Amino acid sequence: MSKRQVDKIRKRLETKLAEIDSNSARRNELITERSNDPMDQMQSRVDLDLAVSVINTDWKTKRAVETAIGLLETGEYGICQECAEPINPKRLEAIPWTTLCVRCQEDHDELSGGPELERAA
């Protein structure tokens, strides 16, 4: 991989980190209001569950992006962390923080009971 390609990938990954950090800063507080109305209580619970889900997804993505940056630095970027085969460049273009090839990601998803964002490390 050329230095230009590495720099381009690093810039995309750093942009993604900044985006996640920006979103996280806006979601720092989880505020729930108490209400005696059952419908309001249900809506508050749905809102809280959604907020927690988004925070969890952001955390997983941030961890995956940080792992990808580390792999760039060690020269291991683009190599599947399970089978050590090269990851398809189109996959890396779509999900630059991925650490698994499609086959290993599918195996991982089957074992974990469903698709995840991408494996963090």
Buried (B, 14 or more C-beta within 10 A) or exposed (E): EEEEEBEEBBEBBEEBBEBBEEBBEEEEEEEEEEEEEEEEBEEBEEBEEEBEEEBEEBBBBBBBBBBBBEBBEEEBBBBBBBEEEEBBEEBBEEBBBBBBBEEBBEBBBEEEEEEBBBBBE
